[in-house]
Amino acid sequence: MDIRTRLLQGGVIPAHPLALNSQRKLDERRQRALTRYYIAAGAAGIAVGVHTTQFQIRKVGLLKPVLELAIEENARDRVIAIGGVCGPSRQAAREAELASALGYDAVLLSLGALADASVDDLIQHAEAIAGIIPVVGFYLQPAVGGRILPYDFWRRFAEIENVVAIKIAPFNRYQTLDVVRALIDSGRATDIALYTGNDDNIVVDLLTDFNFGNGSARIVGGLLGHWAVWTCSAVSIWRCIAETRSLTPERLTVAQQITDMNAAIFDPSHNFRGCIPGIHQVLRRQGLLEGRYCLDPHEELSPGQNEEIDRVRAAYPHLAQQDDAFIKEHLDTWLR
């Protein structure tokens, strides 16, 4: 089954965190354990070298080792493997070539480094990367390094032959609609898979039948930092939605609860400053990480964020306890 077909089937794709020890060096054993957890939890794929993995891995020589560890762990079960690509054209091309050489199925193309580029330049950039490896488009919210990408960009981007999916993560409903409408208008809504990256609106994105009067499209899965934690629960919720696609009051309640959990982890009240430490804090408590260490020693939980994580874990045990028990049962095996 080719990567386009697999992506169109949908599923849960966690954005893979970076496991560091107390010296802020790569903890290979725990990095492997994270990948093993996501695969065992039923994830459809993993995305490595993306924002949740910390873009700074490129500056400290960790991009290749981290990509290698994930692809080695994926060799047997072979879920979808997506590598992150960013930077100006030369850097992005090198990273795409590395991902291709290592056996990744596609790359998630971040355009944050091209903040002043025209739409023409952005399309040329995307076409060059698509000439190396299948591309997943990425609308990253400006608060964490992205840029505004207008309808015209997405309309032209959808015409690039080797584009296989788009991750929509502007955390903005108007900009989300720009992407979906552009895809429908391109005539490729059945050819390019849509994945939500809107961590503030996950369930509603998955339930919505987008229709602008000239056709419709659905978001078939998610590629999410939020799904780097409580992944078993995410897989269960995605499967239920994929089976029935019915909008019920109960599902809207779960949607609200998941958004509340995400607010605790992603720290929107401090402009998402604590989003990566928030993910790490959950994984640390579960035993998957040694600590919530980031490459930047100043990147820490925001004031009150730890208490917010405590609050949502207690408020929504049905969304957390499944993973707590699953990890406790298998952690020793994953850490071998």
N, C-alpha and C positions, 0 to 999 in steps of 0.2 A: 504494500500500500504506500503510495507516494505521500510526501509531506502535505501537499495541498488537501488530499482526501482526509488524512488524519486530522488536520486542523479543523476542517469543516465538520467533523464529528463532534467537536466541542470537548469540554472538560475543564478540569482544575489544573492550572499551571502555576505553581508557587514561584515567586521571585526569590532566588536562593540567597540567603545571608552569607556573611563571611565569618568563619569561626577563628577567633584569635585567642591566644593565651595571655597571661598577665603581663608578658613582655611585649604585647601587641605584635606578635609573630604568628604566622599561619599555624593553626592547630590542625594538622592533617587528619588526625584520628577523628576529631569532632566534625571536621568538614565532610568527611566521608559519612559519618553517622547522620548528618542532616540529609544528605542525598538519599541514604537508605530509608530514612523515615518517610520522605515524600513519596518515594516509589512504593513502599509498603502500605502507605495510607491510601493508595489508589489514584494518585495524581496522574493526569494524562501526559504530563511533561514537566520539565524544569527549565527555568531561565536563569542563566549564570553570567556574571559579569555585567549586571544591570544595576540600576540605582540602589536596590536593596543590598547588593553585594559590595556597594561603595565604589563609586567611580574612581576613587583615589588608588585603587589597586594597580592602576596603570603606572602611577608615579613611583611605586615601590617595587615594581617587578613581579607582581603577583598575578597578573592576568593569565598568563600561560599556565602556571601551576594550578590555579583554581579551576580553569577550564579543563585541564587534564584530569584532575581528581574526579570531577563530576562525570566526565565521559567514561572513565574507567569503571566507576560504580554503575553506570548505565548500560554496560556492555551486555549483561545477561537479560535484563528485563526489557530494555530498549524502549523506554518512553520517549516522547518527543524531546529533543535537545535543542534549545535555543541559546545562542551566545549573544551577549551584548556587544554592540559596536557604537562607538561615539568618536567625536573629534572631527577635525578638518579632513579633507578628502584623502590625503596620503595616509594619515593615521587610521581612518576608517577602513580603507582598502587593506591595510596590513592586518587589521584585526579580523576582517572578513576572511581573508586568506588563511589566517591562523585557525579560525573556527572551522572552515571548510576542511583544512588538512587534518584536523583532529577528529572529524566525523560528525560535526554538528549538522542538524537538519536545516537550520535557518538562522538568521540573525535578527535581533531587535535593533532597529536603526534609530538612534537618538540624534536629534538635530539641534540640541541645545547649544552646541559650540558654534553653530552657524547663525548666530542671533541677528546679524545684519544682512544676511544673504537674501537675494531676491527669490521669488518663486521659481523663476527660470533656473537659477543656480541650485536651488534645493532639488529640483527635479533632475537636473544633470547629475548631481551628487548621488541621489537615490538610484538612478539608472546605472551608474558605475558600480555601485555595490551589488545591485541585482545581477550584474554581469558575472559576479563571482560566486554568489550563493543566494538561495531564496531569501526574500526579505519580508519581515514583519514590520509594518509601519508603526510609529510610536508617537502619540500625542501626549507628551509629558507636560504636566502642569508647570507654569512659570515659577511657582513658589519653590520648587526643588530643582530648578535648572532648565526647564523647558522654555519654549517660545510659542507665541500665538501663530497658528497655522490656519489660514483662511480656507473657505470652501474651494476656491480656485485651485489651491495646492492639492487638496485631497481628490478633487475631480481628475486632475492630471496624474496624480500618483497612482490612482486606481487603474490607469491605462498601462502601467508598466507590467510587462508580461510576467516577470518573475516575482511579483508581489503576491504572497500567499495568504497574508492575514494583516489585520490592523488592530493594534492595542489602543483603545480609546481611554486616555487617562488625564483629561484636562480638569477634572473635578468641576465641570461647568456644563449645564444642560444645553445651553445654546451652542457651545462648541462641539458637544457630543452630537447634536443634530446635524451640524455642518458635515461631519465625517460620514454619518449614515446616509444622509441625503445625497452626498457626492458619490458614494458607492452605488446607490440605486440608480442615479442618473447615468453612471458610467456603463450600466448594463452588466456589471460583474458581481452582482449581489449573491449569486449562487456559486461564484468561483473564488471569491476572497472571503475568508472567515473573519468575523468580527469578534473580538475579545474585549471584555470590559477591564479597564484598569482604574475605573472610578471607585476607589475604595469607600467612598461615602455613599454609594448608591448601587451596591453590587446586585442585590436580589431584584430590585426593580428593573435594572438593565436587563437581567436574564429573563424576566417575565414579559418584557415589552415587545409587541409586534409593531415595529416602526413602519409607518405608511404615510407617504406624502402625496398620495393620489395617483401615483404612476408606478406602483409596485411596492413591495414590502421587503423588509430584511429583519433578521433577528441576530442578537448577540448570542453566540453559541457557547461561550465559556468565559473564563477570566484568567488573565495573567496578572497576578496581584501580589504586592508585598503583604497584604493582609492575610493571604492564604499561605504565607510562610509559617504561620502559627495556626493551631487548631485545624490542621489540614484534613483529618478524618471527618470532622464535622462539615467542612466545606464540601468534601466529596459527597457526603450523604445528602446535603441540601441541593447540590447541583444535580444529582441523579434524580431526586424527586421532581425537580423543576423540569428536567429534560424529558421525563416520562409523561407528564401531564400538561405542562405549560398553562396551568389554570391559575387565575388570579383569585385568591381567597383572602378573607380578612386575617386568617391565621398567618398566611405568608407575608402579608404586609406588616404584621406585628413582628415576625422574625426579621424582616428587612430593617425595621426600626432598631431592633435589638443589636443586629450586626453592625449597623452604622454607629450606634452608641459604643460598642466594643472597639470599633475602629478609631473613634475619637480619642479613646483612652490610649491606644497604642500610637496613633499617628500624630497626636499632639497639635491639632489645628488651632487651638487657642494660643499657641506660641508659634504660629506660622510654620508648623510641621518640623520645628527644630529637633524634637525628640523622637522622630518617627523610627529611625534605625535603632537607637537604644531601646525604644519601646518594644520592638520586635525581639531584640536580644533579651530583654528582661523576662518575657514570657518563656523563651527557650531556655534561659538560665534556670528558671524555677523548675522547669520540667527535667532538667539534667542534661539537656542536649548541648548546651554551651557552658564553658567554665565561668564566664562572666559576661557582662554586656559591653565588653571592650570594643571600641571603634579605632580605626587608624588614627583619627584625630583625637588626642586625649581630652580635648575640650568638648567633644560631642557626647553629651550625657543627657539623662532624663531631665525634663523641665521640672520646675517646682510644682509639686502636687501631682505629678504624672504617675508616680508609683502608687499613690493612694487611689487614683482613678482606675488603674489596672486592677487593684484589689476590689474596687467597687463592682466593676463589670463582671469579674470572675464570680463574685458572690451572687450577683443579680441574675446571671444567665448560666446556671450550671449545665443546662441541657446543650449549651454551645461550647463548653470547655471540658467537661468531665470525660467525654468519650476519648479525647486525645490524651488527657492526663493518664488514664488507665492504659491505653494502648502503648504509650511511650514507656510507662513503668514496666510493662510486661516484656518489652523487647529491647530496652536500652542497653543492657549488658551485651547482647548479641551485636547490636549496631556499633558499639564502641570497641569491639575486638579488632 
